[in-house]
């Protein structure tokens, strides 16, 4: 069947995707170290500031992550139909129908892949939950930082959580949600590879170049 090369993922979508990927790796490594230091540097001025550097890198990565989330939210209103915020909510009849088809395919109850030019309805809902986890990590992270640096900006970004729950509870869930995010990432890669082989539309390459090869029967 003839396929048409179609521009799906605009540059801001791809840019935020990969910067978030790198930021999450850095946040994970530094965050795990902050929670349970696994390096034992030698004593001396050149080696004794490991925790300080880890906290500094965690803080920088957190701000980069925050800016990427803000950019992606903006692009959910300014971008094309495939980046629009509506794709994350099954409002239309077509989305609800696609949600059922996609779910059956992912559960190996159907061999028919979910043909969608952009995100499937199932993927849209999954990314919405991921976004909620991202917001929790941002708010809870700045709440923890508010303890040591009670700046008004940190209060707005999450310090207000301290009035709702204690520090240990925030720290526990901040740490635990990290594992949920990585579980999502592993599943995300698996499904992307699986769909790329099933649909044969250049799905994996599209997150680099933005283009997919569609037949015209995909819903948009």
Backbone bond lengths (Angstrom), bond angles and torsions (degrees), N, CA, C in turn:
res aa  C-N    CA-C-N  psi(-1)  N-CA   C-N-CA  omega(-1)  CA-C   N-CA-C  phi
1 X - - - 1.458 - - 1.521 109.21 -
2 X 1.321 116.69 136.64 1.464 121.58 -178.18 1.524 110.71 -68.88
3 X 1.304 115.31 136.37 1.457 120.82 -179.67 1.527 110.48 -119.10
4 X 1.310 115.26 146.43 1.457 121.59 -178.98 1.517 109.47 -109.85
5 X 1.329 116.13 130.71 1.468 121.37 177.59 1.531 108.46 -73.10
6 X 1.339 115.50 116.43 1.461 120.64 -173.04 1.523 110.47 -126.06
7 X 1.327 115.79 135.26 1.464 121.59 179.84 1.520 109.17 -80.48
8 X 1.317 116.58 112.86 1.456 122.07 -174.94 1.529 111.73 -107.25
9 X 1.318 116.18 -58.83 1.470 120.60 -173.80 1.518 110.15 -95.99
10 X 1.309 116.28 111.38 1.465 121.45 179.14 1.524 110.81 -70.27
11 X 1.321 115.79 163.93 1.461 120.78 -174.82 1.527 113.14 -56.52
12 X 1.349 120.87 -45.17 1.475 118.86 179.47 1.525 113.53 -58.88
13 X 1.330 117.61 -33.71 1.465 120.73 178.39 1.522 109.85 -66.82
14 X 1.330 115.96 -46.91 1.467 119.67 -179.64 1.519 111.10 -68.21
15 X 1.320 117.80 -39.67 1.463 122.51 -178.87 1.526 110.84 -62.51
16 X 1.335 116.92 -49.80 1.466 119.80 -179.58 1.527 111.29 -65.34
17 X 1.335 117.00 -34.02 1.466 120.86 178.62 1.525 110.88 -59.12
18 X 1.330 117.02 -49.70 1.461 120.14 -174.58 1.528 112.96 -78.19
19 X 1.336 116.95 -34.74 1.463 118.46 176.43 1.524 110.02 -67.13
20 X 1.328 116.88 -39.51 1.462 119.91 175.80 1.527 110.98 -62.01
21 X 1.317 116.78 -40.38 1.460 120.95 177.92 1.532 110.78 -57.91
22 X 1.331 116.61 -47.76 1.464 120.50 179.83 1.523 111.22 -67.60
23 X 1.325 116.30 -40.16 1.467 119.95 -179.85 1.517 111.15 -64.27
24 X 1.328 117.04 -39.70 1.469 120.29 -179.61 1.523 110.60 -66.13
25 X 1.325 117.57 -37.88 1.466 119.74 176.34 1.527 110.49 -61.06
26 X 1.333 116.01 -48.09 1.460 119.90 -179.43 1.525 111.18 -65.65
27 X 1.322 116.94 -41.64 1.459 120.36 177.46 1.527 111.43 -63.11
28 X 1.322 116.88 -36.92 1.464 120.83 -179.13 1.521 111.07 -66.66
29 X 1.332 116.20 -49.58 1.465 120.45 -177.56 1.526 110.79 -63.55
30 X 1.321 116.29 -49.42 1.464 119.53 -178.10 1.527 111.16 -69.06
31 X 1.342 117.14 -36.69 1.456 120.17 179.75 1.516 112.43 -66.33
32 X 1.334 116.44 -41.69 1.459 119.72 177.55 1.521 110.86 -64.78
33 X 1.331 116.29 -35.18 1.467 118.88 177.92 1.526 110.77 -68.05
34 X 1.345 116.22 -43.05 1.464 119.94 179.59 1.525 110.11 -60.17
35 X 1.326 116.91 -40.73 1.461 120.94 -179.55 1.510 113.60 -72.26
36 X 1.339 116.38 -34.62 1.465 120.75 -178.87 1.530 108.30 -153.10
37 X 1.331 117.83 89.67 1.469 121.24 -175.90 1.524 112.00 -54.62
38 X 1.343 115.36 125.55 1.462 120.21 -177.80 1.525 112.00 -113.97
39 X 1.338 117.40 6.75 1.458 121.75 173.72 1.519 108.34 -114.14
40 X 1.311 115.91 144.62 1.462 121.08 -179.69 1.527 108.54 -126.84
41 X 1.349 115.37 81.60 1.463 119.02 -176.53 1.526 112.34 -67.02
42 X 1.299 114.09 155.46 1.454 119.26 176.23 1.520 109.68 -68.75
43 X 1.308 116.46 158.98 1.456 120.63 179.09 1.522 109.80 -74.20
44 X 1.314 115.95 159.46 1.451 120.19 -179.58 1.512 110.45 123.17
45 X 1.321 116.25 160.59 1.461 121.71 -174.94 1.518 112.17 -62.13
46 X 1.331 118.42 -31.20 1.458 121.54 -175.46 1.524 113.13 -81.78
47 X 1.319 117.97 -11.77 1.455 119.68 -171.88 1.530 114.00 -126.55
48 X 1.313 118.23 -6.59 1.457 120.01 -168.99 1.527 114.32 -91.90
49 X 1.331 118.52 1.97 1.464 119.93 -175.25 1.525 111.96 -108.23
50 X 1.316 117.18 28.76 1.467 120.50 -178.18 1.519 111.69 -59.66
51 X 1.323 117.96 -47.91 1.456 120.67 -179.86 1.523 111.06 -61.60
52 X 1.303 116.87 -39.00 1.463 120.41 178.63 1.515 111.83 -61.36
53 X 1.349 116.27 -43.80 1.461 120.12 178.59 1.531 110.96 -66.41
54 X 1.316 116.89 -38.90 1.459 120.04 179.19 1.528 110.73 -63.34
55 X 1.318 116.30 -43.10 1.463 120.04 178.45 1.521 111.08 -65.76
56 X 1.318 116.45 -39.59 1.468 120.70 179.42 1.529 110.90 -63.89
57 X 1.337 117.08 -47.10 1.465 120.92 179.39 1.530 111.06 -64.78
58 X 1.330 116.18 -37.14 1.469 120.24 177.66 1.523 110.12 -62.95
59 X 1.310 116.18 -41.33 1.462 121.88 -179.38 1.533 110.75 -66.36
60 X 1.330 117.58 -44.52 1.470 121.38 179.45 1.528 110.32 -64.10
61 X 1.340 116.29 -45.50 1.469 120.07 179.62 1.525 110.89 -63.12
62 X 1.333 116.89 -34.43 1.463 120.66 179.09 1.522 110.72 -64.49
63 X 1.321 117.04 -41.00 1.461 119.52 179.14 1.532 111.35 -69.88
64 X 1.318 117.16 -37.63 1.465 119.89 175.46 1.524 109.88 -61.82
65 X 1.316 115.92 -45.49 1.462 121.65 178.67 1.528 110.77 -59.97
66 X 1.327 116.61 -44.00 1.460 121.61 178.96 1.527 110.83 -60.23
67 X 1.325 117.35 -43.35 1.470 120.78 -179.64 1.525 111.56 -66.88
68 X 1.341 116.99 -36.69 1.464 119.95 178.77 1.534 111.08 -67.80
69 X 1.325 116.76 -38.35 1.461 120.30 177.49 1.525 109.86 -65.33
70 X 1.340 116.54 -42.06 1.462 120.43 178.33 1.530 111.02 -62.73
71 X 1.330 116.94 -40.75 1.465 120.72 178.30 1.512 111.10 -64.94
72 X 1.336 116.75 -40.86 1.465 119.54 -179.20 1.524 111.18 -67.88
73 X 1.331 117.21 -36.29 1.465 120.32 176.17 1.522 109.85 -63.70
74 X 1.324 116.17 -43.78 1.467 119.86 177.53 1.527 110.58 -60.13
75 X 1.335 116.37 -42.71 1.462 119.79 -177.12 1.526 112.29 -71.88
76 X 1.314 116.74 -17.51 1.462 120.03 175.09 1.526 110.94 -67.54
77 X 1.331 116.50 -16.61 1.465 121.54 177.09 1.529 111.66 -109.13
78 X 1.337 117.07 -26.66 1.459 120.44 -175.34 1.528 113.20 -100.42
79 X 1.327 117.63 -16.37 1.457 121.04 -174.04 1.515 113.87 -83.88
80 X 1.319 115.68 -172.31 1.463 121.03 -179.46 1.527 110.94 -76.11
81 X 1.323 116.09 -176.71 1.471 120.61 -174.70 1.524 112.71 -63.61
82 X 1.337 116.67 -26.27 1.464 119.87 -177.22 1.525 112.28 -79.65
83 X 1.326 116.28 -19.09 1.466 120.99 178.37 1.517 111.99 -100.66
84 X 1.323 117.52 -6.95 1.452 122.22 -173.06 1.529 112.30 -64.11
85 X 1.325 115.78 148.75 1.468 121.30 -178.24 1.517 112.59 -61.17
86 X 1.329 118.01 -23.66 1.464 120.93 -178.06 1.527 112.80 -65.74
87 X 1.335 117.30 -23.16 1.466 118.83 -177.87 1.531 111.52 -69.79
88 X 1.334 117.50 -14.83 1.455 120.91 -178.26 1.524 112.86 -89.95
89 X 1.329 116.92 -2.41 1.458 121.44 -179.46 1.527 108.95 -128.94
90 X 1.331 118.51 127.56 1.474 121.11 -178.76 1.528 111.97 -76.95
91 X 1.328 115.59 69.84 1.457 120.68 -177.22 1.527 112.41 -76.61
92 X 1.326 116.34 -41.32 1.457 120.37 -170.97 1.525 111.83 -89.81
93 X 1.315 114.78 162.35 1.465 120.65 178.26 1.528 110.47 -63.80
94 X 1.340 116.65 -37.99 1.456 121.01 179.17 1.526 111.25 -63.49
95 X 1.317 116.78 -40.54 1.462 120.20 178.41 1.521 111.67 -64.26
96 X 1.316 116.68 -42.25 1.467 120.04 179.75 1.529 110.98 -66.34
97 X 1.322 116.53 -37.09 1.468 120.13 176.57 1.529 110.13 -66.14
98 X 1.329 115.76 -42.90 1.468 120.76 179.28 1.521 110.74 -65.47
99 X 1.327 117.06 -33.82 1.462 120.89 179.58 1.521 110.48 -60.51
100 X 1.315 116.85 -42.84 1.456 120.58 178.38 1.517 112.03 -66.64
101 X 1.349 116.83 -44.44 1.466 120.82 179.32 1.528 111.53 -62.13
102 X 1.343 115.93 -44.68 1.459 120.37 -178.81 1.522 111.43 -64.88
103 X 1.319 116.55 -41.38 1.464 120.52 -179.81 1.525 111.01 -62.45
104 X 1.331 116.60 -44.03 1.464 120.06 178.33 1.522 111.17 -63.20
105 X 1.335 117.12 -37.43 1.465 120.67 179.44 1.528 110.69 -66.90
106 X 1.324 117.30 -45.51 1.464 121.17 -179.08 1.525 112.32 -66.34
107 X 1.347 116.17 -26.49 1.466 120.30 178.64 1.532 111.80 -91.76
108 X 1.343 116.31 9.29 1.470 123.38 178.84 1.528 111.82 61.91
109 X 1.346 116.71 26.22 1.461 121.13 176.02 1.528 111.36 -92.79
110 X 1.326 116.45 -6.64 1.459 121.79 179.41 1.521 108.63 -147.64
111 X 1.320 116.47 145.23 1.463 121.09 178.16 1.526 112.11 -94.72
112 X 1.310 116.41 -2.44 1.460 121.26 -178.78 1.522 109.67 -87.11
113 X 1.340 118.53 114.53 1.463 120.35 -179.95 1.519 111.09 -70.24
114 X 1.328 117.56 155.07 1.468 120.82 179.62 1.526 110.72 -76.60
115 X 1.296 117.41 100.59 1.460 121.15 -176.69 1.522 110.09 -77.14
116 X 1.317 115.44 105.97 1.460 121.75 178.28 1.512 108.21 -136.98
117 X 1.320 116.48 137.73 1.457 119.56 178.86 1.527 110.51 -66.34
118 X 1.334 116.07 -40.95 1.459 120.96 178.16 1.511 110.68 -109.42
119 X 1.327 116.17 -128.54 1.462 120.45 177.09 1.525 110.27 -76.22
120 X 1.311 116.93 141.83 1.457 119.98 168.51 1.524 107.95 -72.14
121 X 1.334 116.22 162.83 1.463 119.94 178.57 1.523 110.98 -62.33
122 X 1.321 116.31 -36.12 1.462 121.01 178.98 1.533 109.98 -65.54
123 X 1.321 116.35 -42.38 1.466 120.42 178.52 1.519 110.40 -65.13
124 X 1.333 116.81 -38.86 1.455 120.23 179.73 1.512 111.94 -59.10
125 X 1.333 117.09 -44.88 1.464 121.03 178.81 1.523 110.65 -66.05
126 X 1.341 116.48 -40.05 1.463 120.64 179.23 1.523 110.55 -62.40
127 X 1.332 117.57 -42.20 1.459 120.99 179.26 1.523 111.33 -68.77
128 X 1.317 117.12 -29.52 1.460 119.88 176.18 1.527 109.77 -64.71
129 X 1.338 117.35 -44.03 1.462 120.41 176.81 1.532 110.68 -64.10
130 X 1.327 116.47 -37.85 1.464 119.80 177.52 1.524 110.44 -62.87
131 X 1.329 116.15 -41.23 1.468 120.51 178.82 1.527 110.85 -62.03
132 X 1.320 117.06 -39.46 1.468 120.87 177.24 1.526 110.09 -62.32
133 X 1.338 116.74 -41.59 1.471 119.76 177.37 1.514 110.78 -64.79
134 X 1.331 117.77 -38.34 1.465 121.05 176.49 1.532 110.36 -60.71
135 X 1.331 116.38 -45.22 1.463 119.77 179.96 1.524 111.00 -62.10
136 X 1.325 116.87 -40.69 1.460 119.63 178.36 1.528 110.49 -61.75
137 X 1.316 117.75 -44.52 1.462 120.55 -179.91 1.527 111.29 -62.28
138 X 1.327 116.83 -37.27 1.463 120.33 178.31 1.527 110.74 -67.60
139 X 1.327 116.67 -51.96 1.467 120.34 -177.24 1.522 111.44 -64.36
140 X 1.332 116.47 -45.72 1.465 119.14 -178.23 1.523 111.29 -68.29
141 X 1.331 117.22 -36.25 1.454 120.38 178.73 1.519 112.05 -63.45
142 X 1.316 116.57 -45.51 1.468 119.24 179.26 1.528 111.27 -72.39
143 X 1.333 116.84 -25.41 1.468 119.00 174.01 1.525 110.16 -65.06
144 X 1.329 116.18 -42.52 1.460 120.09 177.68 1.527 111.28 -65.57
145 X 1.323 116.13 -37.05 1.466 118.84 178.78 1.521 111.41 -70.35
146 X 1.332 116.17 -29.68 1.461 121.27 179.18 1.516 112.07 -59.49
147 X 1.331 116.95 -28.12 1.463 120.91 179.91 1.523 110.65 -61.41
148 X 1.340 116.52 -40.42 1.457 120.64 -177.73 1.522 113.21 -92.58
149 X 1.325 116.63 -25.44 1.469 120.47 -178.07 1.530 108.18 -136.32
150 X 1.323 117.15 85.08 1.470 121.16 -174.82 1.525 113.56 -74.86
151 X 1.321 116.24 58.47 1.459 121.07 177.49 1.522 109.94 -82.82
152 X 1.333 116.11 150.59 1.458 120.46 -178.37 1.526 111.26 -61.69
153 X 1.336 117.00 -36.95 1.461 120.95 -179.93 1.522 110.81 -62.49
154 X 1.321 117.08 -40.70 1.463 121.17 178.31 1.532 110.75 -69.05
155 X 1.325 115.74 -32.35 1.461 119.80 176.53 1.523 110.76 -62.92
156 X 1.328 117.10 -42.12 1.464 121.87 179.52 1.527 110.60 -67.02
157 X 1.342 116.90 -38.97 1.456 121.44 -175.79 1.527 113.99 -77.64
158 X 1.320 117.55 -7.47 1.461 118.10 178.52 1.510 114.95 161.74
159 X 1.325 117.60 -10.37 1.459 119.77 -179.63 1.504 113.73 -59.47
160 X 1.332 116.48 -24.28 1.464 120.77 178.91 1.526 112.51 -63.16
161 X 1.351 117.00 -18.60 1.464 119.98 177.99 1.527 111.80 -63.08
162 X 1.331 116.40 -25.87 1.467 120.67 -177.71 1.525 111.63 -65.29
163 X 1.325 116.87 -19.97 1.467 119.85 177.07 1.525 112.00 -84.86
164 X 1.348 116.31 -7.39 1.459 121.19 -177.51 1.526 113.11 -108.02
165 X 1.329 117.21 -28.26 1.460 121.32 -179.01 1.526 109.52 -152.55
166 X 1.322 115.72 160.63 1.464 118.16 -177.33 1.529 111.52 -79.90
167 X 1.309 115.75 167.39 1.459 121.91 -174.10 1.521 111.86 -61.95
168 X 1.330 117.57 -41.31 1.464 120.23 -177.56 1.528 111.59 -65.24
169 X 1.323 117.06 -36.81 1.467 120.20 177.40 1.519 110.82 -66.32
170 X 1.328 116.31 -43.57 1.471 120.63 177.96 1.519 109.93 -61.10
171 X 1.340 116.32 -45.45 1.470 120.31 -178.55 1.530 110.91 -63.55
172 X 1.331 116.86 -40.73 1.464 120.73 179.66 1.534 110.93 -60.29
173 X 1.332 117.25 -49.91 1.458 120.56 -177.31 1.526 111.97 -72.96
174 X 1.316 116.58 -30.73 1.461 119.95 174.80 1.521 110.08 -61.70
175 X 1.304 116.51 -41.22 1.459 122.39 179.20 1.531 111.04 -71.97
176 X 1.329 116.83 -44.23 1.460 120.82 -175.79 1.522 112.21 -65.96
177 X 1.325 117.15 -41.30 1.466 120.30 -178.51 1.525 111.24 -63.11
178 X 1.324 117.43 -27.11 1.460 120.14 174.80 1.517 111.16 -55.74
179 X 1.327 117.74 -41.69 1.465 121.54 179.79 1.531 111.29 -69.11
180 X 1.327 116.68 -35.14 1.464 119.63 175.14 1.532 110.71 -63.14
181 X 1.332 116.34 -39.79 1.460 120.38 179.77 1.522 110.68 -65.00
182 X 1.321 117.07 -41.54 1.464 119.42 179.05 1.524 111.87 -70.52
183 X 1.325 117.31 -32.92 1.464 119.92 174.30 1.529 109.57 -63.73
184 X 1.313 116.39 -41.77 1.469 120.75 176.61 1.522 110.08 -61.68
185 X 1.338 117.22 -43.54 1.462 121.17 -177.80 1.527 111.32 -61.49
186 X 1.312 117.03 -42.50 1.468 120.76 178.80 1.522 110.32 -63.40
187 X 1.329 116.40 -45.59 1.464 120.44 178.22 1.523 111.01 -64.75
188 X 1.317 116.65 -37.34 1.461 122.40 179.57 1.534 111.12 -60.67
189 X 1.327 116.45 -45.87 1.464 120.65 179.37 1.523 110.84 -65.05
190 X 1.331 116.27 -43.35 1.463 120.28 179.59 1.529 111.15 -59.94
191 X 1.331 116.85 -47.93 1.461 120.57 -178.43 1.523 110.86 -66.07
192 X 1.335 117.59 -38.04 1.467 120.52 179.30 1.529 110.78 -61.98
193 X 1.322 117.11 -43.69 1.462 120.95 178.00 1.520 110.68 -65.78
194 X 1.323 115.71 -43.38 1.472 121.51 -179.66 1.527 111.15 -61.60
195 X 1.335 116.64 -46.14 1.459 120.75 -179.91 1.521 111.71 -68.76
196 X 1.319 116.72 -36.44 1.468 120.03 179.04 1.521 110.77 -60.24
197 X 1.327 116.40 -39.87 1.460 120.55 179.00 1.529 111.77 -74.14
198 X 1.334 116.91 -33.43 1.460 120.53 -177.68 1.526 112.23 -77.90
199 X 1.328 116.69 -41.98 1.458 120.64 -175.85 1.526 112.77 -88.24
200 X 1.357 115.87 -28.64 1.469 121.18 -179.91 1.526 111.54 53.62
201 X 1.318 114.62 48.96 1.463 119.99 -177.98 1.523 113.74 -122.86
202 X 1.340 116.23 14.64 1.461 119.30 178.73 1.508 114.01 76.01
203 X 1.327 116.82 30.27 1.460 120.70 -176.91 1.518 112.62 -58.76
204 X 1.323 117.78 -47.40 1.461 120.33 -178.17 1.524 111.92 -63.60
205 X 1.320 116.19 -40.66 1.461 119.52 179.70 1.511 113.26 -70.37
206 X 1.335 116.92 -21.97 1.466 119.72 -175.23 1.520 112.78 -67.92
207 X 1.330 118.20 -26.96 1.452 119.58 -179.89 1.531 110.60 -75.63
208 X 1.331 117.53 -11.04 1.457 121.47 174.12 1.529 111.22 -97.28
209 X 1.334 116.63 -47.59 1.460 119.91 -175.61 1.507 115.08 -103.23
210 X 1.325 117.58 -16.93 1.454 121.03 177.73 1.511 115.05 93.59
211 X 1.345 118.18 -11.88 1.462 121.05 -174.31 1.529 111.95 -103.00
212 X 1.349 114.76 141.30 1.454 121.77 169.97 1.528 108.16 -123.04
213 X 1.309 115.53 160.98 1.464 121.38 -179.99 1.522 107.92 -109.66
214 X 1.327 115.79 105.35 1.460 120.87 -172.69 1.519 110.68 -113.55
215 X 1.317 115.46 157.63 1.465 121.78 -175.32 1.518 112.49 -96.82
216 X 1.317 117.76 -18.60 1.458 121.09 -176.73 1.511 112.12 104.46
217 X 1.331 116.92 -11.75 1.467 119.36 178.48 1.521 111.20 -90.98
218 X 1.329 116.62 -6.42 1.469 119.96 178.65 1.526 109.78 -72.28
219 X 1.332 116.37 144.74 1.461 119.08 175.80 1.528 109.52 -84.74
220 X 1.311 116.14 151.66 1.450 121.38 -176.94 1.539 111.51 -123.74
